[in-house]
Amino acid sequence: MSFAHAIVLPLAQTDIESRTGESCIATNGLCPGWIVDNFGDYVPPLLEHIYLTVVSVGIGFAFAFALALLAHRIGWTFGPISGATQVLYTIPSIAAFFLLQPITGRGNQTAIVALVAYTLFILFSNIMTGLGNVPDDVKDSARGMGLTDRQLLWRVELPLAVPEILAGLRIATTTTIGLATLAFFAGGGGLGVELASGADRVFKSNVAVVGVLAILLAATSDLLILGFQKLVTPWRTATATA
């Protein structure tokens, strides 16, 4: 073998390893080329993550809204409901995923049940805060105009409580996006699967992609809800610019 061949062959081999990503994995590196070549592998987990988040927050909001209306109408129920949601919120997430599996099995159902439980305290608290912050003189004026309690709730109290309600929705959504990365413990899929899909996949480039996607998803959802809030509460924008 000539001297030129002795130099060219190792360089060619190194180039092939770099392009295939094998050397990047072996050295636990942060390799932009590997990320570009393998980015398509993260699309299905990302879609699963979005599904888990949207379904969990949607169900959680429905339950929290119903519980808040009950507590708002029947005052003594606030304490028990608030206490129960706080207890659910304090359960460690990984423990919840494992504890539910004997009951709900392994899969999306278990992940969603756990994630819904974590949204209840945030959403319930913010809905109650919003309803509680409606000024008494506004409610008295509405009653003076002949509005019933039901009309007062839907036409006055809930519209004025929208900013606090959506603030809770923003917090619950971003929190759920973070917790959903652990849903793979319940077999629920999501971005977390890419962090535990085998030793050949757990390295800096992999962690970086998952982390960036989770952050972008949280930021995007927050901006969407904030935009919706500005759309449905034009009076707050007008007050701020006055």
LINHURA-V578405 format. One record per backbone hydrogen bond with DSSP energy under -0.5 kcal/mol. CO is the residue of the C=O (numbers start at 0). NH is the residue of the N-H. Records with the same first field share a line. If there is no record, write none. Layout:
BEGIN
CO = NH, NH
END
This chain:
BEGIN
1 = 5
2 = 6
3 = 7
4 = 8
5 = 9
6 = 10
7 = 11
8 = 12
9 = 13
10 = 14
11 = 15
12 = 16
13 = 17
14 = 18
15 = 19
16 = 20, 21, 22
20 = 24
21 = 25
22 = 26
23 = 28
24 = 27
28 = 30, 204
29 = 31
30 = 34
31 = 35
32 = 36
33 = 37
34 = 38
35 = 38
37 = 40
38 = 41
39 = 42, 43
40 = 44
41 = 45
42 = 46
43 = 47
44 = 48
45 = 49
46 = 50
47 = 51
48 = 52
49 = 53
50 = 54
51 = 55
52 = 56
53 = 57
54 = 58
55 = 59
56 = 60
57 = 61
58 = 62
59 = 63
60 = 64
61 = 65
62 = 66
63 = 67
64 = 68
65 = 69
66 = 70
67 = 71
68 = 72
69 = 73
72 = 74
73 = 76
74 = 77
75 = 79
76 = 80
77 = 81
78 = 82
79 = 83
80 = 84
81 = 85
82 = 86
83 = 87
84 = 88
85 = 89
86 = 90
87 = 90
91 = 95
92 = 96
93 = 97
94 = 98
95 = 99
96 = 100
97 = 101
99 = 102, 103, 104
100 = 104
104 = 106
106 = 110
107 = 111
108 = 112
109 = 113
110 = 114
111 = 115
112 = 116
113 = 117
114 = 118
115 = 118, 119
116 = 120
117 = 121
118 = 122
119 = 123
120 = 124
121 = 125
122 = 126
123 = 127
124 = 128
125 = 129
126 = 130
127 = 131
128 = 132
130 = 133
134 = 138
135 = 139
136 = 140
137 = 141
138 = 142
139 = 143
140 = 144
141 = 146
142 = 145
147 = 151
148 = 152
149 = 153
150 = 154
151 = 155, 156
152 = 157
155 = 159
156 = 160
157 = 161
158 = 161
160 = 164
161 = 165
162 = 166
163 = 167
164 = 168
165 = 169
166 = 170
167 = 171
168 = 172
169 = 173
170 = 174
171 = 175
172 = 176
173 = 177
174 = 178
175 = 179
177 = 180
178 = 181
179 = 182
181 = 184
182 = 185, 187
183 = 186
185 = 106
189 = 192
190 = 193, 194
191 = 194, 195
192 = 195
197 = 200, 201
200 = 202
202 = 206
203 = 207
204 = 208
205 = 209
206 = 210
207 = 211
208 = 212
209 = 213
210 = 214
211 = 215
212 = 216
213 = 217
214 = 218
215 = 219
216 = 220
217 = 221
218 = 222
219 = 223
220 = 224
221 = 225
222 = 226
223 = 227
224 = 228
225 = 229
226 = 230
227 = 231
228 = 232
232 = 235, 236
233 = 237
234 = 238
235 = 239
236 = 240
237 = 241
END
